[in-house]
């Protein structure tokens, strides 16, 4: 496989164990890619992906860690999406618990749709995405939409 994706992994506190278990199950595929996580999730993912590997080893995978979600990590991740630096988003979020950064969560999910980034918000969807034959197909090109018309629209304003 020649493709090396930038894969975002995010999880609310109540979903972190589920995400780490999912990472353990999909470790062989995930180790081939760049992993980008928010806060504590990054620490847990790095520990799991490297279980049994010494940090000094060349096989040790470093996970890029952003801030914790409530401390701006979701917004940092959204900026990476907008810059075209995220290929997949696996965001195990808790629909039953109000988060102090709910608006940031909504904004992050909105931006992944806007930029057509495959996004899994639950384990079942994550399983389908990572097991799809398209996941490792180097010929697959997802559609990138142009928002040039929107960005250059003529705004009439009162003076």
Number of C-alpha atoms within 10 A of each C-alpha: 7 8 12 14 17 17 18 23 24 28 25 20 15 13 17 20 15 15 25 22 13 15 20 16 13 15 16 11 13 18 17 14 15 17 22 24 29 27 21 19 27 25 15 17 29 22 18 16 22 18 12 9 14 10 13 7 9 8 11 17 20 18 21 15 19 20 18 19 25 16 14 16 21 27 22 18 26 22 15 16 23 16 10 13 15 23 20 23 24 23 24 23 21 16 9 7 11 8 16 11 15 14 12 19 20 11 15 23 19 13 17 20 13 14 19 16 20 16 19 21 17 17 17 9 15 21 15 12 17 17 13 11 10 13 15 16 12 11 8 10 8 11 9 11 9 9 11 8 8 8 8 8 9 8 6 6 5 4 3
